[in-house]
């Protein structure tokens, strides 16, 4: 799979723009604040249904305009697809796939799988567990729509259980009424954890291989799931129900549920050291990048389509040798890469674009 073209209208600083992309590497070169990152943002938005930069969608519309549009044409193995996103200042965004409106974001996720890396994505490793849970949740949702809906259901039931914990005045009365919510929560949570365990199992080997290749076998990356680690949903559910019972007093005192997939994490080690807390910024960045590239391998294996890689300002952080190793790792995937300068020779299926004041021109 690869993107054939991207057309923007009043998106961020683009008043009007249409770009025909190549199937391999597409380099967007130019000074800062010209629109390179905004271009990547439009593609991510068309894949996930939300921006990686802001939750305020009005900020995505060109100043002084009421509406913005993104039109993306995608070439898949057996068909072509068009994804059109319309943003409005007064109403919610609308998304069409091949001209038909979708009703829920879950219907969009997985149609055009992307892997996104920007300098901020280093938070996947160095920031809190929420960033790592988000990493798993976005990836698994792109592979399996059912997982996305499980997350939505889990959030609703979790809110109800937390509400009961906060509002019930008598602890003995709580013990009699909370079992119903425990049963529902454990049933959904066990499936979420099972999906996550399967995801980590499938991504850990390619992540380790990619990291070793980029670092010329000087660093070895290990990832594992931190939470309940059992082999079946039945076992996980039984463990959760027991844990809910054992932590009920603490949950009651705190006013929220203290265990479950909303509290789990991923351990990330390099050469046996916990890189989340003790790694250098360079190690944290490279570990994040290795995980992102491992996503490509997993997506292709599960979906039967090559996903699209979006790399924002990555090369400036790598030395020449690691930069070369990185480009070799991604050579078989359509990659849209932004940088301030690029001088490497490209194949016929790749291109360099200059970006200046939201005007994109291909360098011939």
C-alpha positions in Angstrom: 0.0 0.0 0.0 1.1 3.5 -0.7 -0.3 7.0 -1.0 -0.7 8.2 -4.6 -1.6 11.8 -3.9 -2.4 14.3 -1.1 -4.6 17.4 -1.7 -5.0 20.0 1.0 -7.4 23.0 1.1 -7.1 25.5 4.0 -5.3 23.1 6.2 -2.9 24.7 8.7 -0.8 27.1 6.6 -1.8 25.5 3.3 -4.4 27.4 1.3 -4.2 25.0 -1.7 -1.8 22.2 -2.3 -1.7 18.9 -4.3 1.3 16.5 -4.2 1.8 13.3 -6.2 4.0 10.9 -4.1 6.3 8.1 -5.0 6.0 4.5 -3.7 9.3 4.6 -1.8 11.1 7.5 -0.1 9.5 11.0 -0.3 11.8 13.6 1.3 10.3 17.0 2.2 13.1 19.4 2.6 13.1 23.0 3.8 13.7 25.4 6.6 11.7 25.2 9.8 8.1 26.6 10.0 7.4 26.2 6.3 4.8 23.5 6.5 6.7 20.1 6.4 5.3 18.8 9.7 1.8 20.1 8.8 1.8 17.9 5.7 2.6 14.8 7.8 -0.1 15.8 10.2 -2.7 15.8 7.5 -1.8 12.2 6.6 -1.9 11.1 10.2 -5.3 12.7 10.7 -6.7 10.9 7.7 -5.5 7.6 9.2 -6.3 7.8 12.9 -9.1 10.5 12.8 -7.3 12.9 15.1 -4.2 15.1 15.1 -1.0 14.0 16.8 -0.4 17.7 17.7 -3.6 19.1 19.1 -7.1 18.2 20.3 -8.5 21.5 19.1 -9.5 20.8 15.5 -10.3 24.5 14.8 -6.5 25.1 15.0 -6.1 22.9 11.9 -8.1 25.3 9.7 -6.3 28.1 8.0 -6.7 31.4 9.8 -9.7 33.3 8.6 -11.4 30.3 6.9 -14.4 28.3 8.0 -13.5 24.9 6.4 -10.5 22.8 5.6 -10.3 19.6 3.4 -7.8 16.8 3.1 -8.2 14.4 0.2 -5.9 11.3 0.0 -5.8 8.7 -2.7 -4.4 5.3 -1.6 -3.2 2.5 -3.8 -3.7 -0.9 -2.1 -2.8 -4.4 -3.3 -6.2 -5.0 -5.0 -8.0 -1.7 -5.1 -7.7 2.1 -4.8 -9.3 4.1 -2.1 -10.0 7.8 -1.4 -10.2 9.2 2.1 -11.6 12.7 2.4 -11.7 14.6 5.7 -13.6 17.9 6.1 -13.0 20.1 9.1 -15.5 22.9 10.0 -15.3 25.7 12.6 -19.0 25.2 13.7 -19.7 21.5 13.4 -17.8 18.2 13.9 -15.5 16.9 11.2 -16.8 14.6 8.5 -14.9 11.7 6.9 -15.7 9.9 3.7 -14.2 6.7 2.3 -14.8 6.4 -1.4 -17.5 9.1 -1.2 -19.4 7.4 1.7 -19.7 9.1 5.1 -18.4 7.0 8.0 -20.4 7.1 11.2 -17.7 6.3 13.7 -13.9 6.9 13.9 -13.6 3.1 14.4 -14.7 2.7 10.8 -11.7 4.7 9.7 -8.9 3.2 11.8 -7.1 0.5 9.9 -8.1 1.7 6.4 -4.8 3.4 5.8 -2.3 2.2 8.6 0.5 4.6 9.3 3.4 4.6 11.7 4.4 8.1 12.9 7.6 9.4 14.5 8.4 12.9 15.5 10.8 14.4 18.1 7.8 14.4 20.6 7.4 10.7 20.2 10.4 10.1 22.4 7.8 10.4 25.1 6.9 6.8 24.3 10.1 5.8 26.2 10.9 8.6 28.6 7.5 9.8 29.7 4.9 8.0 31.8 3.0 4.7 31.2 0.1 6.5 29.6 2.2 7.2 26.5 3.2 3.5 26.2 -0.4 2.4 26.6 -1.4 4.8 23.9 1.3 3.4 21.6 -0.2 -0.1 22.1 -3.8 1.0 21.8 -3.3 2.9 18.5 -1.3 0.1 17.0 -3.6 -2.7 18.0 -6.7 -0.7 16.9 -5.2 -0.3 13.4 -4.8 -4.1 13.2 -8.1 -5.1 14.8 -11.2 -2.8 14.9 -12.7 -4.9 17.7 -9.9 -3.8 20.0 -10.9 -0.2 19.5 -14.5 -0.9 20.5 -13.3 -2.9 23.5 -11.4 0.2 24.7 -14.5 2.3 24.4 -16.6 -0.2 26.4 -13.8 -0.5 29.0 -13.7 3.2 29.5 -17.5 3.4 30.1 -17.6 0.5 32.6 -14.5 1.8 34.4 -16.1 5.2 34.8 -19.2 3.5 36.3 -17.1 1.5 38.8 -15.1 4.6 39.8 -18.4 6.5 40.2 -19.6 3.8 42.6 -16.4 3.9 44.5 -16.6 7.7 45.0 -20.4 8.0 45.8 -21.0 5.0 48.0 -20.9 6.2 51.6 -20.9 2.7 53.3 -18.1 0.3 52.5 -20.1 -2.8 53.4 -22.9 -1.7 51.0 -20.2 -1.2 48.3 -19.1 -4.8 48.6 -22.7 -6.0 47.8 -23.1 -3.8 44.8 -19.7 -3.6 43.1 -19.5 -7.3 42.0 -21.7 -6.6 38.9 -19.3 -4.0 37.7 -16.3 -6.1 38.6 -17.6 -8.9 36.4 -18.2 -6.6 33.4 -14.8 -4.8 33.9 -12.8 -8.0 34.2 -14.5 -9.5 31.2 -13.5 -6.6 28.9 -10.1 -6.0 30.6 -9.0 -9.6 30.1 -9.6 -9.3 26.4 -7.7 -6.0 26.2 -4.7 -7.5 28.1 -4.7 -10.6 26.0 -4.5 -8.4 22.8 -1.7 -6.4 24.3 0.3 -9.5 25.3 -0.1 -10.9 21.8 1.0 -7.5 20.4 4.2 -7.3 22.5 5.0 -10.9 21.8 4.9 -10.2 18.0 6.7 -6.8 18.1 9.5 -7.6 20.4 11.6 -9.6 18.0 11.5 -7.2 15.0 12.2 -4.3 17.4 15.2 -6.1 18.8 16.4 -6.9 15.2 15.9 -3.4 13.9 17.7 -1.8 16.9 20.6 -4.2 16.5 20.9 -3.4 12.8 20.8 0.4 13.3 23.4 0.3 16.1 25.6 -2.2 14.3 25.0 -4.8 17.0 26.2 -2.5 19.8 22.9 -2.3 21.5 20.2 -4.9 22.2 16.6 -3.9 22.9 14.2 -5.9 25.0 10.5 -5.1 25.6 7.9 -6.8 27.7 4.5 -6.2 29.1 4.2 -5.1 32.7 0.9 -6.2 34.1 -1.0 -9.5 34.3 0.9 -12.0 32.1 -1.1 -15.1 31.7 -1.9 -17.4 28.7 -5.7 -17.1 28.3 -8.5 -14.6 28.8 -10.1 -16.9 31.3 -7.0 -17.0 33.5 -6.5 -13.2 33.2 -10.2 -12.6 34.1 -9.9 -14.8 37.2 -6.8 -13.0 38.3 -8.4 -9.6 37.8 -11.5 -10.6 39.8 -9.4 -11.7 42.6 -7.3 -8.5 42.4 -10.4 -6.3 42.4 -11.5 -8.1 45.6 -8.1 -7.8 47.3 -7.7 -4.1 46.4 -11.3 -3.0 47.1 -10.5 -1.2 50.3 -7.7 0.7 48.7 -9.9 1.5 45.7 -12.6 2.8 48.0 -10.2 5.0 49.9 -8.7 6.4 46.7 -12.0 6.7 44.9 -10.8 4.9 41.7 -9.8 1.5 40.3 -6.1 1.0 41.0 -5.4 -2.0 38.8 -6.2 -3.1 35.2 -5.1 -2.3 31.7 -5.5 1.4 32.4 -2.6 1.1 34.8 -0.3 -1.3 32.9 3.0 -0.4 31.2 5.8 -1.7 28.9 9.3 -2.4 30.2 12.0 -1.2 27.7 15.6 -2.2 28.3 18.8 -1.7 26.3 21.7 -4.0 27.2 19.8 -4.9 30.4 19.3 -1.3 31.5 15.9 0.3 32.0 16.1 2.9 29.3 12.9 4.6 30.5 14.6 5.9 33.6 18.3 5.5 33.0 18.9 5.7 29.3 20.4 8.7 27.5 18.1 10.9 25.3 19.8 9.4 22.3 19.1 5.8 23.5 15.5 6.8 24.3 15.0 8.3 20.8 16.6 5.3 19.0 14.5 2.8 21.1 11.4 4.7 20.1 12.4 4.6 16.5 13.2 0.9 16.6 9.7 0.2 18.0 8.1 2.4 15.3 9.9 0.5 12.5 9.0 -2.8 14.1 5.4 -1.7 13.7 5.9 -1.7 9.9 6.9 -5.4 10.0 4.0 -6.3 12.2 1.4 -4.4 10.2 2.5 -5.9 7.0 2.5 -9.4 8.4 -1.0 -9.1 10.0 -2.8 -6.9 7.4 -1.1 -8.2 4.2 -0.4 -4.6 3.2 2.6 -2.4 3.7 1.8 0.5 6.0 3.1 4.1 5.5 5.9 5.5 7.5 5.9 9.2 8.6 9.2 10.5 9.9 9.4 14.1 11.1 12.9 15.5 11.5 14.6 12.2 12.4 17.9 12.3 10.4 19.3 15.3 12.3 19.5 13.3 15.4 21.5 10.4 13.9 25.1 10.1 12.9 25.8 9.3 9.2 26.3 5.6 9.8 23.1 5.1 11.8 21.3 7.3 9.3 22.4 5.0 6.5 21.4 2.0 8.5 17.9 3.5 9.1 17.3 4.3 5.5 18.2 0.7 4.6 15.7 -0.7 7.2 12.8 1.3 5.6 13.7 1.0 1.9 10.8 -1.3 1.2 8.1 0.9 2.6 6.6 4.2 1.4 8.2 6.8 3.7 7.4 10.4 4.0 10.3 12.1 5.7 10.9 15.7 6.6 14.3 17.3 7.1 16.1 20.6 6.7 18.5 19.2 4.2 19.1 16.0 2.3 21.9 15.0 -0.1 21.7 11.3 -0.6 21.0 9.7 -4.0 17.5 8.2 -4.4 16.1 5.5 -6.6 13.5 6.0 -9.4 10.6 5.3 -7.0 11.6 8.1 -4.7 11.6 11.9 -4.8 12.7 15.1 -3.0 10.3 17.9 -2.5 11.2 21.5 -1.5 8.8 23.2 0.9 8.7 26.9 1.3 5.9 29.0 2.6 3.4 26.1 2.3 4.3 25.7 -1.4 5.6 22.2 -2.3 7.6 21.6 -5.5 9.3 18.4 -6.6 13.1 18.7 -7.1 13.9 17.3 -10.5 
